[in-house]
C-alpha cells in the first residue's frame, strides 16, 4: 500500500512539474525551434539518418532527440480528430514531450534504484531530484540536454547497482544507456562516466573495479547501439566527422567558437541555482562529505553508505570541473551532474532523520527564505520579462509580501517538533506553487516577448495560405521560431534575397523607409505591429 501511494505521488508530481502546461509559451531561444524543425523535416522525408534544417544537413548534434520528437509528432498526428488530418501533429507541446518523458524516466529509475539499494530514501531522492530547478526547466525544453542527462543518470545508477550487487544485468543496462547518451549528445557521455569511475576506483584504491567494468559483452552492446547510426551518418554525409566530432566537440571545448565564454567559476553559481530550493542542503552535504574525506581518509567510505556518497560527490564534481575548463560554457552542460547533487541532499537528510527530527533555527530560517525567494521569483518573472530587470512597484511589493509569508510559514513548520519530516512536503508546496504561478502569470508574457509564436499567429491571421516570408534586421531566435511555426524558410533582405512574389516582411520597428528603398516601385503596406518584440509586419506587393 505504501509503495502504491508513493508511486501515485510521484506520478502526480512528475505529471505536473514536467508535463502540465508544456505549451504555456512558445518555443524559446534558437535551439528549441531548430531542433523541433529538424525532427519535422526528418519525419516528412521519412529519413532516420540525416538531420536537416531547411533541407540542408544539420550535423551539430546526434539523433536521439530527433527520433523521440518524430515519434511524438506521429503520436500527435494519430490522435488528431478526423477533420484535422491536414495538420501534421507538429506542435511546441509535442516538441517538448521527449524531454518531459526522459525526465520522468530518470525519476522512475532513481526511485526504483533507491528502493532496491537504499530502501527508505527512495521517495525523498526521487522528489528532491524532480523538484530541482534545473530538472524542471530542462524537462520542459525541446533540446538535447535532458535526453543526455537522463541516459547518463540511468547509466551511472546501473553501474553502481552492478558494483554493489555484482549482477551483470545492471552493467549491461549501464552500457545501453551510455550508448543512448552517446546518441543524445555525443562521446561526452562515456567520457564523463569513465572519468567518474576511474576517480572512484582510485579513491578506493581498487583498480579491479576498472578492469571488471571493461566487460566485453557490455562493450559489444554499446557498439551495437551506437555504431549503426554513426556509421550511416558518416557514409551519407562525408563531412559528419569534421562537423560533429571535430568542430562541435573538440573545437567547441578548446575554443570559444560560438561566443559562449564565461569565467572559470561559472558553474559554481549554476550548480547552486540548479538545485534550488535545496541549495542549503547541497552545501551542507558537500561540506560534510569533504570534511570526512579530509579527516578520515580511506575509512571515510568504509561502509556501503559512505561509498555511495563518495560516488555521488565524484559524480557531481567531475562534470562541473570538466566543463569549467571548457572555453564554451552553457548552463545546460552541467545538467548530468544535478541528479547526483539531489541524491547527496537526500542522503544527507536521511542520515539526519535517524538522529533527530528538529531543525536548528538558522537552518529552518535559511531554507524558508530560499523557498520564499523561489515563490517571489515566480511572482516577479512576468515583470522581469517585460522590463529586463526587477522594477520596484506595487506588484513587486505584493510579490515580496507573499514570498515573505511563504518563508515564515515554512520556517515555522520546520521549527516544529516534526520539522525534518515536514521539510520535503513544505518545500514541494513552494515548488508546485511557483511552477503554477510561472505557467499562469509569466507564461503569457514570456510567449509575447520571447517566442516567435505570436508573430507566426499574426501572419496566419492575415493569410491562412502559406505566403512567402522575408525578414529584415530581426534576430536569429525570431527567425528560427518563424521557420518552425510557419514551416517554411524565410528569405533574408540583408543578403539580397528579396522575393519577387508578394510576401510578408517581418522587420525591426521603424524600418519602413529602408524597406521602401530595398523594394523600389513595389507597394508596401503595414499589416500590424508587435510592440513586445519591437517588430513590424508589412505586406510587400509583387514585383
Steps between C-alpha positions, in 0.01 A plus 500: 500500500781741587674430168180567309451830683859604429466414132175693470667797668793481259271474198300802619807715564679399181181548301467855629866603511598353163189464282239753609492817289774398254348743253448787745749696293655442161840356422781718635852584394664380183540133594141400577347600163804370309490156661123480465522593130779250433283221641206615286709494182636154579144378554375656177784335305468176698875523550630360828866570422579855388371798702423795275393861554326668208611208285871526585688250722507614863770294666561687826332237720434125483161358431330377821293813568391514136384139510303567816343815357410318178320237705327774700384670178366173363307434821362854488395450139331169582301661783367785285128499423411389148418857393849614598695242303649776286697595812836321527488458878805721544448736793718660763345265757594195293854638451545530878348164584824297458681695773202469735484127435876458553483696827217279624696187400802631692290561813352149474851351470615695808198383699542131417878510544467651848216266590725203415835625633415778749153411628329775692648785297335426165216750532727780620762437233247494217304806613806712584640429154167569331453831683846640427484814288724375218315170466163675475633756253674260263216247522295769322748574222511366145873437526762228535600579860239292681534194271873500581450562874237229534701239308818592689326482839342162430836370370685600818224360721528176303876495544479555874227237531738255332790616720300430815310187395733338246206432266608557142149585385561839661834540324330417171242769572785742568649436157161531329429839655854625441438416137172694506686792660748483211209513258357793696802731504812316398807345666471721807280235667753210505789744555351650818390158625852362449659788695250462788561125525878543479504758779269282713729201450805712584336632817424147611844380384337213318593495129320171452183709483621646170607166355171335592307793351669442163268208431526377140129419456414845639736671257343296220154617611619862503642474148192317371278788616728788398678399181210443257392865502851648524626288209189569292525875569865505393432300183218732397676818610878490451530827695337348810825415680644846442182690593383297798809339655762763425308827488213443744692295756875560495512853359200614705676377817835658420381826341217748552368416155138609562554791741404314817800614703448515877738528799659184639276507809181523289368159603521563875195732506337297222512182709368683807215657303426171324430330834267775624322487740720221643822704473562533875493123548726442200763731652474327838518154340813591299671661800429198718624252239818698426571542872468125556729424208756751626498378861449126462650416162416155369295412809255775401345260247537172682127427498269457201321826587827691516618349172174601332535858621859514378380384158232772498754767596731397216204486261402854598847651481643340185260662249531834680881494488510362145272763351665775705812432292302539177527825306131473416259488794121470507281423805361182346844336486490443875160325502642142519651590840178633657344161591817417695460822699135423570589148617772640727233721657273199544776299669591791727140550612445126551800482733376798702152350540647198673658727759244776554173643372542866587682752288723768650351851467770626257446208261121531518513874435749478212306222327176691552661807340613295199148365451360851538747626239383231258139616540603866475700427185201326342269791584755750363585305184244679282620844608865404447418375151328825406757735656816286474560568869318503834309828517374627839127554502170379638525159333854448625403591855203263494727224368749573778229478765371169363856365483558612859181327614619176338844538657357555847245220469758248382752609763233465771409152378865395501547628855227269628569167662455322165704756308719262301205282411312803370796627299419318177127575507548870575764537230296314239207733575719803424626338179155404373360845577795665323468287186126567490558876534757501220272308265192712573645848551841509335420259217297747287766770548783262408302396194438860393857620550726199437326264257434525127160337549303829524682629189400188307142526629482859374614390154256209495218733604573705189521200268442132564674425172878438521608839368875564457676648803792740501691651792706812550707590806344244737696268727560132434273394787204659323617364166527136611172528690318635194640223281371240746154644557442578130693196375672685219831681455527876534682707239761749625474852365849567639642235266321644201240221496188707432212278379358608164153380605282683747607411852488585870801684634592479871731783592625708789282792600527829306662339197236593241715761322790254472267232372361734236853559371562125478182438296468813282175525309327227700208566727582468870201483736512482877327193640556525875755571768624274778626751760600230751771387257557836326390366163288620210329284240456625141339368188730552203329485163612298199798625303 
